[in-house]
Each structure stands twice: as C-alpha cells, then as structure tokens.
Amino acid sequence: MQAKWATGVGVVSASVLATALFCGLALLGNEARLRNDEWSPDEPDGADD
C-alpha cells in the first residue's frame, strides 16, 4: 500500500512540476515576444536587411 501512495505522490509532483515548467516557458516566450514587438512593431526579424 505504501508503494502505491509513494507512486501517487511522485506522479502528482511530476505533473505539478511539468505544469509549472510549461507555464514558466510560456510566460518567458510571451515576454520575449512582447519585447521583440516593442523593438520592431511592424516588421518581423530580419526584414530590415
């Protein structure tokens, strides 16, 4: 019974960590995109070459 409980805790911890990591990456990506838009609001990267 204890092994099942430990496995359940591991699964929950893993999914919480995965969710936090995913949200963190999404926020970082969104922040980078916003900053990039501030630098060049109407041109994609490399358009000014």
C-alpha positions in Angstrom: 0.0 0.0 0.0 2.8 2.4 0.8 4.4 1.8 -2.6 1.1 2.9 -4.3 1.0 6.0 -2.1 4.6 6.9 -3.0 3.9 6.4 -6.7 0.8 8.6 -6.5 2.8 11.4 -4.8 5.5 11.0 -7.4 3.0 11.3 -10.2 1.3 14.4 -8.7 4.7 16.0 -8.0 5.8 15.3 -11.6 2.7 16.8 -13.1 2.9 19.9 -10.9 6.5 20.4 -11.9 5.6 19.8 -15.6 2.8 22.3 -15.4 5.0 24.9 -13.6 7.7 24.4 -16.2 5.3 24.7 -19.1 3.7 27.9 -17.7 7.1 29.4 -17.0 8.3 28.7 -20.5 5.1 30.1 -21.9 5.4 33.3 -19.8 9.1 33.7 -20.9 8.2 33.2 -24.5 5.4 35.7 -24.3 7.7 38.3 -22.6 10.3 37.8 -25.3 7.7 38.3 -28.0 6.4 41.4 -26.3 9.9 42.9 -26.1 10.5 42.0 -29.7 7.3 43.7 -30.7 8.5 46.9 -28.9 11.7 46.9 -30.9 10.0 46.3 -34.3 6.2 46.5 -34.0 5.5 46.2 -37.8 8.4 44.1 -39.1 9.4 40.5 -38.5 13.0 39.8 -37.6 15.4 40.3 -40.5 13.0 42.4 -42.5 15.4 45.4 -42.4 18.3 43.6 -44.1 
